[in-house]
Amino acid sequence: QVQLEESGGGLVQAGGSLRLSCATSGIRFSLNAVAWYRQAPGKQRELVAGITSGGSMNYADSVKGRFTISRENVKNMVYLQMNSLKLEDTAVYYCKAERRSGSIIYAYWGQGTQVTVSS
């Protein structure tokens, strides 16, 4: 059974930091690309940051220079270090793992963790 469980969300003041963690099980983690998405109220879910199985990273323009994604294959974990948080970073943050096998895409999501940035 595949499970992705996010943790580390909470309430933080603008300018502060949080570190999100995503624990995965039931997948060959090292073969998966993993990513963080977020969804604010009334908005579509958007990609925040991703890291491939080979370690290549990409970020949304809105978080470049403030957020850092990392993975720890030995522990089947992915992290999102969020610094200089802004009010507009408030959202539910989701972890996603994805692997392609030929034309088939296997994608798995966590349940999300709330991040609230206050002024």
Secondary structure as GFF3:
##gff-version 3
##sequence-region A 1 119
A	DSSP	beta_strand	3	7	.	.	.	ID=ss1
A	DSSP	beta_strand	10	13	.	.	.	ID=ss2
A	DSSP	beta_strand	18	25	.	.	.	ID=ss3
A	DSSP	three_ten_helix	29	31	.	.	.	ID=ss4
A	DSSP	beta_strand	33	39	.	.	.	ID=ss5
A	DSSP	beta_strand	46	51	.	.	.	ID=ss6
A	DSSP	beta_strand	57	59	.	.	.	ID=ss7
A	DSSP	three_ten_helix	61	63	.	.	.	ID=ss8
A	DSSP	beta_strand	67	72	.	.	.	ID=ss9
A	DSSP	three_ten_helix	73	75	.	.	.	ID=ss10
A	DSSP	beta_strand	77	82	.	.	.	ID=ss11
A	DSSP	three_ten_helix	87	89	.	.	.	ID=ss12
A	DSSP	beta_strand	91	101	.	.	.	ID=ss13
A	DSSP	beta_strand	104	109	.	.	.	ID=ss14
A	DSSP	beta_strand	113	118	.	.	.	ID=ss15
###
